[in-house]
Amino acid sequence: MDSEPLGLILVENGTKGDRLLFRFPFMGGTQRSSVSEMKRKNPYSFLVPEDTAISKHIGMLGTDFSNYSSKVLSHICAVKSELCGKKFELKVNEVRFVGHPILLPTSERPTGCRPGRNVSGMLLFSIVFALRATANHSIVDCYHDLSKRIGIAILYEEKRCNYLTKQSKRMLSIQDEYHEDESKGSPFERMLSECQLSRELKTIFDCIRSEGRIHVRLNGWVLVSFCLPQKAYSLHYPHLSIKPSDLHQCIRNLMPYHTILLLIERDELLSRLPLDSSPALKRLIRVLNPTRSIQSLAADADVALDHVLELCGYLVYWAFGTPIFPLCDANAYVIAPFTPSSVSGRLAEKFSEEFPGCSFIKVLSEYALPVSIGEKRTPFQTQEEEVRANNFSHCDICFYRKLKNKRI
């Protein structure tokens, strides 16, 4: 998918030139550039300048991120100080590199400088994401925002306790050690076990690829929270293309007569929330009910209506819930065209667990055409059947994804 990153890169530019500090994913070897081999394949040929050799090497690269050597990546991603604080975007063949270079504070005292001053010779650093060149502008903008968030968090820790300086020194020492003995394998693999920043960047990369949501504390102090809606919503709606602008418009249109239908289990959602999350959000999640409007939920949770609307917008943007009209007997529902209706699928298994003895296919067939829940109920229903019907409409309305030809 275009929303998934191909790789993550940490580069620096300083008094000693540009260096790649960390990359993920990486191969088992040292990934030394083949530029040196290209320089003189023929012993009688002239030596090609390094920049020209790298340019020729870049022209031979394809879409595989692992084909890019560390030297090439540092050459194209470590920008000059004039570009710091701005969006960095570069397209090379079928790969697009997106980042936000951060300028480090310079040293004011040669010796005995107070904490927070850069004395390592590093002038700037950048977190760069490698994407497919076909990624649309909304995805590119999201990754630029993520790169900026991570960079600001690292800069804060650098000013507070020289976090980046300490980590970069260790990364460079490992690379120098492996440079002398190439048989040891990849230096980046060892960094994951000895460098905390490397593990945090790997966690960010894995989270964004798996579910599109990030909650990572850099150096155990600064929380970096981020959601990539294109990826998060693709897990629930694989056939839909959702942009952040669409979600912002949806959030602005939320009204007190709407409600929120959770896309994941309530207990799972509560366990995913950060420890310092809003108590009002937790109260709202506990009282969420698809049959009650947002206005009623605000009264149940004892939270102001305006604040509840903001919390509902958070649930919508992070793909934890979707806005719907409250469930009632008069509304008409129909099965969405892309609903997985296989008898051996996940929905069929969940249905059999919630409603043992009921036929999954039979229930789906009853909603092949738009029909209201009230039409399925008769005045001769027993109390037990009525409770069962109500429980079905409350828990498994995820099987019906349209309301009067409008997706809910």
C-alpha positions as CSV (number, residue, x, y, z in Angstrom):
1,M,0.0,0.0,0.0
2,D,1.1,3.6,-0.7
3,S,0.4,4.6,2.9
4,E,3.0,2.2,4.3
5,P,6.6,3.5,4.5
6,L,9.4,1.6,2.8
7,G,12.0,2.7,5.3
8,L,13.1,5.1,8.0
9,I,16.4,7.0,8.1
10,L,18.2,9.1,10.7
11,V,20.9,11.2,9.1
12,E,23.2,14.0,10.4
13,N,25.2,16.8,8.9
14,G,28.0,18.4,10.8
15,T,31.6,19.6,10.7
16,K,32.8,16.2,9.4
17,G,30.2,16.0,6.6
18,D,27.0,13.9,6.4
19,R,26.6,10.6,8.0
20,L,23.8,8.1,8.2
21,L,23.3,7.2,11.8
22,F,20.5,4.6,11.5
23,R,18.2,3.0,9.0
24,F,15.4,0.5,9.1
25,P,14.9,-2.0,7.6
26,F,18.4,-3.1,6.9
27,M,20.0,-6.2,5.3
28,G,22.3,-8.6,7.0
29,G,25.5,-7.2,5.5
30,T,27.1,-3.8,5.9
31,Q,25.3,-2.5,2.8
32,R,28.5,-0.8,1.7
33,S,28.0,1.2,-1.4
34,S,28.9,-0.3,-4.7
35,V,30.2,3.2,-5.8
36,S,33.7,2.2,-5.0
37,E,33.4,-0.8,-7.4
38,M,31.9,1.5,-10.0
39,K,34.8,3.9,-9.8
40,R,37.4,1.6,-11.3
41,K,36.1,-1.7,-12.8
42,N,38.8,-1.3,-15.4
43,P,42.4,-0.8,-14.0
44,Y,43.2,1.4,-17.0
45,S,40.1,3.7,-16.6
46,F,40.1,7.1,-15.1
47,L,38.8,7.6,-11.5
48,V,35.3,9.2,-11.5
49,P,34.6,11.9,-9.0
50,E,32.6,10.7,-6.0
51,D,29.5,12.8,-6.7
52,T,29.3,11.7,-10.3
53,A,29.7,8.1,-9.3
54,I,26.9,8.4,-6.7
55,S,24.7,10.0,-9.3
56,K,25.2,7.1,-11.7
57,H,24.6,4.7,-8.9
58,I,21.3,6.4,-8.0
59,G,20.2,6.1,-11.6
60,M,20.6,2.3,-11.4
61,L,18.4,1.9,-8.3
62,G,14.9,0.6,-8.4
63,T,12.0,0.6,-6.0
64,D,13.6,-1.7,-3.4
65,F,14.6,0.4,-0.4
66,S,17.3,-2.2,0.5
67,N,19.1,-1.4,-2.7
68,Y,20.0,2.1,-1.5
69,S,23.4,2.0,0.3
70,S,24.0,4.0,3.4
71,K,26.4,6.3,1.6
72,V,23.8,7.1,-1.0
73,L,21.1,7.7,1.6
74,S,23.3,10.1,3.6
75,H,24.2,11.9,0.4
76,I,20.6,12.6,-0.7
77,C,19.0,13.0,2.8
78,A,21.5,15.1,4.7
79,V,20.6,18.6,3.5
80,K,22.2,22.0,4.1
81,S,21.4,24.2,7.1
82,E,19.4,26.6,4.8
83,L,16.7,24.0,4.4
84,C,16.2,23.4,8.1
85,G,12.7,24.0,9.5
86,K,11.2,23.3,6.1
87,K,9.7,20.4,4.3
88,F,12.2,18.1,2.6
89,E,10.9,16.1,-0.3
90,L,12.9,14.3,-2.9
91,K,11.9,11.8,-5.6
92,V,14.5,9.3,-6.8
93,N,13.1,6.9,-9.4
94,E,10.2,5.1,-7.7
95,V,11.0,6.2,-4.2
96,R,10.0,9.5,-2.5
97,F,12.0,10.7,0.5
98,V,10.1,13.0,3.0
99,G,11.5,14.6,6.1
100,H,11.9,17.8,8.2
101,P,15.5,18.8,8.9
102,I,16.1,20.2,12.4
103,L,18.9,22.6,13.2
104,L,20.7,22.0,16.5
105,P,21.8,24.8,18.8
106,T,25.5,25.6,18.5
107,S,28.0,25.6,21.3
108,E,28.7,28.9,23.1
109,R,31.4,27.6,25.4
110,P,34.3,25.4,24.3
111,T,34.6,23.8,27.7
112,G,32.3,23.3,30.6
113,C,29.2,24.2,28.6
114,R,25.9,23.8,30.4
115,P,23.6,20.9,29.4
116,G,21.6,21.4,26.3
117,R,24.5,22.8,24.1
118,N,25.7,20.9,21.1
119,V,29.5,20.1,21.4
120,S,29.6,17.0,19.1
121,G,30.1,19.0,15.9
122,M,26.6,18.0,14.6
123,L,24.9,20.9,12.9
124,L,21.5,19.3,12.0
125,F,19.7,16.0,11.9
126,S,16.7,14.7,10.0
127,I,14.2,11.8,10.3
128,V,13.4,10.8,6.7
129,F,10.7,8.4,5.6
130,A,11.1,6.5,2.3
131,L,7.7,6.2,0.5
132,R,6.5,4.9,-2.8
133,A,6.6,7.6,-5.4
134,T,2.9,7.0,-6.2
135,A,1.8,8.1,-2.7
136,N,-0.6,11.0,-2.9
137,H,0.0,14.4,-1.4
138,S,-2.1,13.8,1.7
139,I,0.0,10.8,2.7
140,V,3.2,12.7,2.0
141,D,2.0,15.6,4.2
142,C,1.2,13.2,7.0
143,Y,4.7,11.7,7.0
144,H,6.2,15.2,6.9
145,D,4.1,16.0,10.0
146,L,5.3,12.8,11.7
147,S,9.0,13.6,10.8
148,K,8.5,17.0,12.3
149,R,7.0,15.7,15.5
150,I,9.8,13.2,16.0
151,G,12.4,15.8,15.3
152,I,11.0,18.3,17.7
153,A,10.8,15.6,20.4
154,I,14.5,14.6,19.8
155,L,15.5,18.3,19.8
156,Y,13.8,18.8,23.2
157,E,15.6,15.8,24.7
158,E,18.9,17.0,23.2
159,K,18.5,20.4,24.9
160,R,17.4,18.7,28.2
161,C,20.1,16.0,28.5
162,N,22.1,15.8,25.3
163,Y,20.2,12.7,24.3
164,L,20.9,12.8,20.6
165,T,24.6,13.6,21.1
166,K,25.1,10.5,23.3
167,Q,23.1,8.2,21.0
168,S,24.8,9.5,17.9
169,K,28.3,8.9,19.4
170,R,27.4,5.4,20.2
171,M,26.0,4.8,16.7
172,L,29.0,6.1,15.0
173,S,31.4,4.1,17.2
174,I,29.5,0.9,16.3
175,Q,29.7,1.8,12.6
176,D,33.4,2.5,12.8
177,E,33.9,-0.9,14.6
178,Y,32.0,-2.7,11.9
179,H,33.7,-0.8,9.2
180,E,37.1,-2.3,10.3
181,D,35.7,-5.8,10.3
182,E,32.9,-6.3,7.7
183,S,32.5,-10.0,8.6
184,K,30.6,-9.0,11.8
185,G,27.4,-8.3,9.8
186,S,25.2,-5.2,10.0
187,P,26.0,-2.5,12.5
188,F,22.4,-1.5,12.6
189,E,21.4,-4.8,14.1
190,R,23.7,-4.2,17.0
191,M,22.4,-0.7,17.4
192,L,18.9,-2.1,18.2
193,S,20.4,-3.8,21.3
194,E,22.6,-1.0,22.5
195,C,21.0,2.3,21.3
196,Q,17.7,3.3,22.8
197,L,17.0,5.8,20.0
198,S,17.4,3.0,17.4
199,R,14.8,0.9,19.2
200,E,12.4,3.8,19.5
201,L,12.7,4.5,15.7
202,K,12.1,0.9,14.9
203,T,9.0,0.9,17.2
204,I,7.7,3.9,15.3
205,F,8.3,2.2,12.0
206,D,6.6,-1.0,13.0
207,C,3.6,0.7,14.5
208,I,3.0,2.9,11.4
209,R,3.1,-0.2,9.2
210,S,1.0,-2.4,11.3
211,E,-1.9,-0.2,12.4
212,G,-1.1,3.5,11.5
213,R,-1.1,4.6,15.2
214,I,1.9,5.7,17.3
215,H,2.2,6.2,21.1
216,V,6.0,6.2,21.8
217,R,7.9,8.0,24.6
218,L,11.3,9.1,23.4
219,N,13.9,8.6,26.1
220,G,11.0,7.6,28.4
221,W,10.1,11.3,28.6
222,V,8.5,13.0,25.5
223,L,5.4,11.3,24.2
224,V,5.0,11.2,20.4
225,S,1.4,10.5,19.4
226,F,0.4,10.2,15.7
227,C,-2.3,8.7,13.6
228,L,-2.1,8.0,9.8
229,P,-5.8,7.8,8.9
230,Q,-5.1,6.3,5.5
231,K,-3.6,3.2,7.1
232,A,-5.8,3.1,10.2
233,Y,-9.0,3.1,8.2
234,S,-7.8,0.7,5.6
235,L,-7.9,-2.0,8.3
236,H,-11.6,-1.5,8.6
237,Y,-12.5,-0.4,5.1
238,P,-9.9,-1.8,2.6
239,H,-11.9,-0.6,-0.4
240,L,-12.2,3.0,0.7
241,S,-9.7,5.8,0.2
242,I,-10.0,8.2,3.2
243,K,-8.0,11.4,3.4
244,P,-7.5,13.6,6.5
245,S,-9.4,16.4,4.9
246,D,-12.5,14.1,4.7
247,L,-12.2,13.3,8.3
248,H,-11.9,16.9,9.3
249,Q,-15.0,17.7,7.3
250,C,-16.8,14.7,9.0
251,I,-15.8,16.0,12.4
252,R,-17.0,19.5,11.7
253,N,-20.4,18.0,10.7
254,L,-20.8,16.1,13.9
255,M,-24.1,17.1,15.6
256,P,-25.6,16.3,19.0
257,Y,-28.2,14.0,17.3
258,H,-25.4,11.7,15.9
259,T,-23.7,9.0,17.9
260,I,-20.5,7.0,17.7
261,L,-20.2,3.3,16.8
262,L,-17.0,1.8,18.0
263,L,-14.8,-0.1,15.4
264,I,-12.9,-2.1,18.0
265,E,-13.9,-3.7,21.3
266,R,-14.5,-1.3,24.2
267,D,-12.0,-3.1,26.6
268,E,-9.4,-3.1,23.9
269,L,-9.8,0.6,23.2
270,L,-9.5,1.4,26.9
271,S,-6.3,-0.6,27.1
272,R,-4.8,1.3,24.2
273,L,-5.3,4.7,25.6
274,P,-2.2,6.4,27.1
275,L,-1.9,6.4,30.9
276,D,-2.3,10.2,30.9
277,S,-5.4,10.3,28.6
278,S,-8.4,12.4,29.6
279,P,-10.6,10.9,32.3
280,A,-13.6,12.4,30.4
281,L,-12.6,10.3,27.3
282,K,-12.6,7.1,29.4
283,R,-16.0,7.9,30.9
284,L,-17.4,8.6,27.4
285,I,-16.1,5.3,26.0
286,R,-17.7,3.4,28.9
287,V,-21.1,4.8,28.3
288,L,-21.0,4.7,24.5
289,N,-24.2,3.2,23.1
290,P,-25.2,3.2,19.4
291,T,-28.9,3.7,20.5
292,R,-28.2,7.0,22.3
293,S,-27.3,10.3,20.8
294,I,-24.2,12.3,21.6
295,Q,-26.3,14.7,23.6
296,S,-27.6,11.8,25.8
297,L,-24.1,10.4,26.1
298,A,-22.9,13.8,27.4
299,A,-25.5,13.6,30.2
300,D,-24.6,10.0,30.9
301,A,-20.8,10.7,31.1
302,D,-21.4,14.0,33.0
303,V,-19.3,15.9,30.5
304,A,-20.1,19.2,28.7
305,L,-21.6,18.7,25.2
306,D,-18.9,20.7,23.4
307,H,-16.2,18.6,25.0
308,V,-18.0,15.4,24.1
309,L,-18.1,16.5,20.5
310,E,-14.3,17.1,20.6
311,L,-13.8,13.6,22.1
312,C,-16.0,12.0,19.5
313,G,-13.9,13.8,16.8
314,Y,-10.8,12.2,18.4
315,L,-12.4,8.7,18.1
316,V,-13.3,9.4,14.5
317,Y,-9.9,10.7,13.5
318,W,-8.0,7.8,15.1
319,A,-10.3,5.2,13.5
320,F,-11.6,4.1,16.8
321,G,-15.2,4.9,15.9
322,T,-17.4,6.0,13.1
323,P,-20.3,8.5,13.3
324,I,-23.8,7.1,12.7
325,F,-27.4,8.0,13.4
326,P,-28.6,6.4,16.6
327,L,-30.1,2.9,16.0
328,C,-33.9,2.8,16.0
329,D,-36.7,0.7,14.6
330,A,-37.5,3.3,11.8
331,N,-34.1,3.5,10.2
332,A,-33.5,1.3,7.2
333,Y,-30.3,-0.8,6.9
334,V,-28.7,-2.8,4.1
335,I,-25.6,-4.9,3.8
336,A,-22.6,-3.0,2.4
337,P,-21.3,-4.2,-1.0
338,F,-17.9,-5.1,0.4
339,T,-19.0,-6.9,3.5
340,P,-17.0,-10.2,3.9
341,S,-19.8,-12.7,3.9
342,S,-17.8,-15.9,3.8
343,V,-19.1,-18.5,6.2
344,S,-15.5,-19.2,7.2
345,G,-14.5,-15.6,7.7
346,R,-13.9,-13.6,10.8
347,L,-17.4,-12.0,10.9
348,A,-19.0,-15.4,10.7
349,E,-16.9,-16.7,13.6
350,K,-17.7,-13.6,15.7
351,F,-21.4,-13.9,14.8
352,S,-21.5,-17.6,15.9
353,E,-19.9,-16.6,19.2
354,E,-22.3,-13.8,19.9
355,F,-25.5,-15.6,18.7
356,P,-25.1,-19.4,19.0
357,G,-27.7,-21.3,17.1
358,C,-28.4,-18.5,14.6
359,S,-27.5,-18.7,10.9
360,F,-25.1,-16.1,9.7
361,I,-26.1,-16.4,6.0
362,K,-29.8,-16.2,6.9
363,V,-29.4,-13.0,8.8
364,L,-27.4,-11.4,6.0
365,S,-30.0,-12.4,3.4
366,E,-32.7,-10.7,5.4
367,Y,-30.8,-7.4,4.9
368,A,-29.9,-7.9,1.2
369,L,-32.4,-5.1,0.5
370,P,-33.0,-2.0,2.6
371,V,-35.2,-2.9,5.5
372,S,-35.9,-1.5,9.0
373,I,-35.4,-3.3,12.2
374,G,-39.0,-2.5,13.1
375,E,-40.1,-4.7,10.2
376,K,-38.3,-7.6,11.7
377,R,-40.1,-7.4,14.9
378,T,-43.7,-8.4,15.5
379,P,-46.1,-7.5,18.4
380,F,-46.2,-11.3,19.2
381,Q,-42.5,-11.5,20.1
382,T,-41.7,-12.9,23.5
383,Q,-39.7,-10.8,25.9
384,E,-36.7,-13.1,25.5
385,E,-36.9,-12.7,21.7
386,E,-37.2,-9.0,21.9
387,V,-34.2,-8.7,24.2
388,R,-32.2,-10.9,21.8
389,A,-33.2,-8.7,18.8
390,N,-32.2,-5.6,20.7
391,N,-28.9,-7.1,21.6
392,F,-28.3,-8.1,18.0
393,S,-28.9,-4.6,16.7
394,H,-26.7,-3.1,19.4
395,C,-23.7,-5.4,19.0
396,D,-23.5,-6.4,15.4
397,I,-24.7,-3.4,13.4
398,C,-21.2,-3.6,11.9
399,F,-22.8,-6.0,9.4
400,Y,-24.9,-3.1,8.0
401,R,-22.8,-0.3,6.7
402,K,-25.3,1.8,4.9
403,L,-28.2,4.0,6.1
404,K,-30.6,5.0,3.3
405,N,-27.8,4.7,0.7
406,K,-25.4,6.6,2.9
407,R,-22.4,5.0,4.5
408,I,-22.4,5.2,8.3
